């Protein structure tokens, strides 16, 4: 049985009065139903902090192994970092700004001040594009190293370069998948994007940017 937006609005009002169902999260705007406001911790928020802690421990272990390997013997050979890494850094930083612009526009949309998807979608898609450009830039850096005769097994320093950058790129791809999910939900006729989902995606994405700045510093100092 089909349910109209007016009926959903009445259900939301009834739930809010009765205190059941969390009706405060349902705000009809221009014929669409938005579920954005969260008033209690969501599993996605808890899960993202656990995931970020695990990622931090993983890269801390990689860093410790790099430092120990560098001082363990005379076989360590320093390599020059591909210049494109610095451009990739700017791209990733820019993607954090576009994502924050998207979050602010989504908040405006949820309050009913802008009933159009176009502005938030533009910033979300820009973030997605910049993320893919970053990964493509990392691939270009690997090709540059290979052209210089440096492969994964050439020496310890090149091995750490490939491993650290590749593992980080895989995590960035995970963030891109989450962004794609957010964009997909934002294009649905009935918007069911929760604030906790968008926040968790943003936290993860910004963490990837901070983590990359840390890795770039480590690579620059140690390789």
C-alpha positions as CSV (number, residue, x, y, z in Angstrom):
1,X,0.0,0.0,0.0
2,X,1.5,3.4,-1.0
3,X,2.0,6.0,1.6
4,X,2.0,9.6,0.7
5,X,4.3,12.3,2.1
6,X,1.4,13.9,3.9
7,X,0.7,10.6,5.7
8,X,4.4,10.2,6.5
9,X,4.3,13.7,8.0
10,X,1.3,12.8,10.1
11,X,3.1,9.6,11.3
12,X,6.1,11.7,12.2
13,X,4.0,14.2,14.2
14,X,2.2,11.4,16.0
15,X,5.4,9.7,16.9
16,X,6.9,12.9,18.2
17,X,3.8,13.5,20.4
18,X,3.9,9.9,21.7
19,X,7.7,9.9,22.1
20,X,8.0,6.7,20.1
21,X,9.8,6.3,16.8
22,X,12.1,9.3,16.8
23,X,9.8,11.5,14.8
24,X,12.1,14.4,15.3
25,X,14.3,12.9,12.6
26,X,11.6,13.1,9.9
27,X,11.3,16.5,8.2
28,X,9.3,16.6,4.9
29,X,10.8,19.1,2.5
30,X,9.5,19.7,-1.0
31,X,7.9,16.3,-1.3
32,X,10.8,14.4,0.2
33,X,11.4,12.8,3.5
34,X,14.7,13.6,5.2
35,X,16.1,11.6,8.1
36,X,19.2,13.5,9.1
37,X,18.9,14.6,12.7
38,X,20.5,12.2,15.3
39,X,20.0,12.6,19.0
40,X,21.7,9.5,20.2
41,X,25.0,7.7,19.4
42,X,24.8,5.5,16.3
43,X,26.7,2.3,15.7
44,X,28.4,3.9,12.8
45,X,29.9,6.6,15.0
46,X,31.2,4.0,17.5
47,X,32.5,1.8,14.7
48,X,34.3,4.6,13.0
49,X,36.3,5.4,16.1
50,X,37.2,1.8,16.6
51,X,38.3,1.6,12.9
52,X,40.4,4.7,13.2
53,X,42.1,3.4,16.3
54,X,42.9,0.1,14.5
55,X,44.3,2.0,11.5
56,X,46.4,4.2,13.8
57,X,47.9,1.1,15.4
58,X,48.6,-0.5,12.1
59,X,50.5,2.5,10.7
60,X,52.3,3.0,14.0
61,X,53.6,-0.6,13.7
62,X,54.7,0.1,10.1
63,X,56.5,3.2,11.3
64,X,58.3,1.3,14.1
65,X,59.4,-1.3,11.6
66,X,60.7,1.3,9.2
67,X,62.8,3.0,12.0
68,X,64.2,-0.3,13.2
69,X,65.0,-1.5,9.7
70,X,66.8,1.8,8.9
71,X,69.1,1.4,11.9
72,X,69.6,-2.3,11.6
73,X,72.3,-2.4,9.0
74,X,74.2,-0.8,6.1
75,X,71.8,-2.1,3.4
76,X,69.5,0.9,3.8
77,X,69.5,3.1,0.7
78,X,67.9,6.4,0.5
79,X,65.5,7.2,-2.4
80,X,64.1,10.4,-3.8
81,X,60.4,10.8,-3.4
82,X,58.5,11.4,-6.6
83,X,57.5,15.1,-6.8
84,X,53.9,14.2,-7.7
85,X,53.4,13.2,-4.1
86,X,53.3,16.8,-3.1
87,X,50.6,17.5,-5.7
88,X,48.7,14.5,-4.4
89,X,48.9,16.0,-0.9
90,X,47.3,19.3,-2.1
91,X,44.5,17.3,-3.9
92,X,43.7,15.3,-0.7
93,X,43.7,18.5,1.4
94,X,41.3,20.1,-1.1
95,X,39.0,17.1,-0.9
96,X,38.6,17.7,2.8
97,X,37.5,21.2,2.2
98,X,35.0,20.2,-0.4
99,X,33.6,17.6,1.9
100,X,33.1,20.1,4.7
101,X,31.4,22.4,2.2
102,X,29.1,19.5,1.3
103,X,28.3,18.9,5.0
104,X,27.3,22.5,5.5
105,X,25.1,22.5,2.5
106,X,23.4,19.3,3.6
107,X,22.7,20.9,7.0
108,X,21.1,23.8,5.2
109,X,19.1,21.4,3.1
110,X,17.9,19.5,6.1
111,X,16.6,22.7,7.7
112,X,14.5,23.4,4.7
113,X,16.4,26.5,3.6
114,X,17.3,24.9,0.3
115,X,15.1,22.2,-1.2
116,X,17.5,21.4,-4.1
117,X,20.0,18.6,-4.1
118,X,22.3,20.3,-6.7
119,X,24.6,22.3,-4.4
120,X,25.3,19.5,-1.8
121,X,25.7,17.0,-4.6
122,X,28.2,19.2,-6.5
123,X,30.5,19.3,-3.4
124,X,30.1,15.6,-2.7
125,X,30.9,14.7,-6.3
126,X,33.9,17.1,-6.2
127,X,35.2,15.3,-3.1
128,X,34.7,11.9,-4.8
129,X,36.6,13.1,-7.9
130,X,39.5,14.6,-5.9
131,X,39.7,11.3,-4.0
132,X,40.1,9.3,-7.3
133,X,42.6,11.9,-8.5
134,X,44.7,11.3,-5.4
135,X,44.7,7.5,-5.9
136,X,45.6,8.0,-9.6
137,X,48.4,10.3,-8.5
138,X,49.7,7.7,-6.1
139,X,49.7,5.2,-9.0
140,X,51.7,7.7,-11.1
141,X,54.2,7.9,-8.2
142,X,54.6,4.1,-8.3
143,X,55.2,4.2,-12.0
144,X,57.8,6.9,-11.6
145,X,59.7,4.8,-9.0
146,X,59.5,1.8,-11.3
147,X,60.9,3.8,-14.2
148,X,63.8,4.7,-11.9
149,X,64.5,1.0,-11.4
150,X,63.0,0.9,-7.9
151,X,60.6,-2.0,-7.3
152,X,59.0,-3.5,-4.2
153,X,61.9,-5.9,-3.7
154,X,64.8,-3.6,-4.8
155,X,65.7,-2.6,-1.3
156,X,64.2,-2.0,2.1
157,X,63.5,1.7,1.5
158,X,61.6,1.1,-1.7
159,X,59.7,-1.7,-0.1
160,X,58.5,0.5,2.7
161,X,57.5,3.2,0.2
162,X,55.3,0.8,-1.8
163,X,53.8,-0.8,1.3
164,X,53.0,2.4,3.2
165,X,51.6,4.2,0.2
166,X,49.6,1.2,-1.1
167,X,48.0,0.4,2.2
168,X,47.0,4.1,2.6
169,X,45.6,4.1,-0.9
170,X,43.5,1.0,-0.1
171,X,42.1,2.8,2.9
172,X,41.3,5.9,0.8
173,X,39.4,3.6,-1.6
174,X,37.4,2.5,1.3
175,X,36.6,6.1,2.0
176,X,35.6,6.6,-1.6
177,X,33.2,3.7,-1.3
178,X,31.6,5.3,1.7
179,X,31.3,8.6,-0.2
180,X,29.7,6.8,-3.1
181,X,27.1,5.4,-0.7
182,X,26.4,8.8,0.7
183,X,25.9,10.2,-2.8
184,X,23.6,7.3,-3.8
185,X,21.4,7.9,-0.8
186,X,21.3,11.6,-1.5
187,X,19.9,10.9,-5.0
188,X,17.1,8.7,-3.8
189,X,13.5,10.0,-4.0
190,X,13.2,9.6,-0.2
191,X,16.3,10.8,1.5
192,X,17.3,8.5,4.3
193,X,20.8,9.8,5.0
194,X,21.4,10.0,8.7
195,X,23.7,12.7,10.1
196,X,25.8,10.0,11.9
197,X,26.5,8.4,8.5
198,X,27.7,11.6,6.9
199,X,29.7,12.5,10.0
200,X,31.4,9.1,10.2
201,X,32.3,9.3,6.5
202,X,33.7,12.8,7.1
203,X,35.7,11.8,10.1
204,X,37.2,8.9,8.2
205,X,38.0,11.0,5.2
206,X,39.7,13.8,7.2
207,X,41.7,11.1,9.1
208,X,43.0,9.8,5.8
209,X,44.2,13.3,5.0
210,X,46.0,13.7,8.4
211,X,47.4,10.2,8.1
212,X,48.8,11.0,4.7
213,X,50.5,14.1,5.9
214,X,52.1,12.0,8.7
215,X,53.2,9.4,6.2
216,X,54.7,11.9,3.8
217,X,56.7,13.4,6.6
218,X,58.0,10.0,7.7
219,X,58.9,9.1,4.1
220,X,60.6,12.4,3.6
221,X,62.6,12.1,6.8
222,X,63.5,8.4,6.7
223,X,63.7,7.5,3.0
